[in-house]
C-alpha cells in the first residue's frame, strides 16, 4: 500500500506516512541539506550534518519494530532533497 503523505509546517518539515494502518512520522532538521546525484556508476548522497541526522532518523523510523515490509519514503528534489537532486526511495524489505 502506498503511504499517505501529510506535509507539516514549512518551518519544521514533518511528514506522516501510513502503511498498512501503521503511521510513522518523518521530520527534517531545520537546516538539513541533502543532495542525491549520479556520478558515473555510483550514487552519491551528499548532506550537511543536519541532513545526515535527518537521513539517519528516517532510516531508524523505517527500522522500528512493527513497521510493515514494503514501508517506504520517497524523497525528491524540492521535497526533502536539494533542487537538482535525483529521486531517492528508502524502503524496508524484510525478505531474506
Buried (B, 14 or more C-beta within 10 A) or exposed (E): EEBEEEEBEEEEBEBBBBBEEEEBEBBBBEEBBBBBBEEEEEEEBBBBEBBBBBBEBBEEBBEEEEBEEBBBBBBEBEEBBBEEBBEBEBEBEEEE
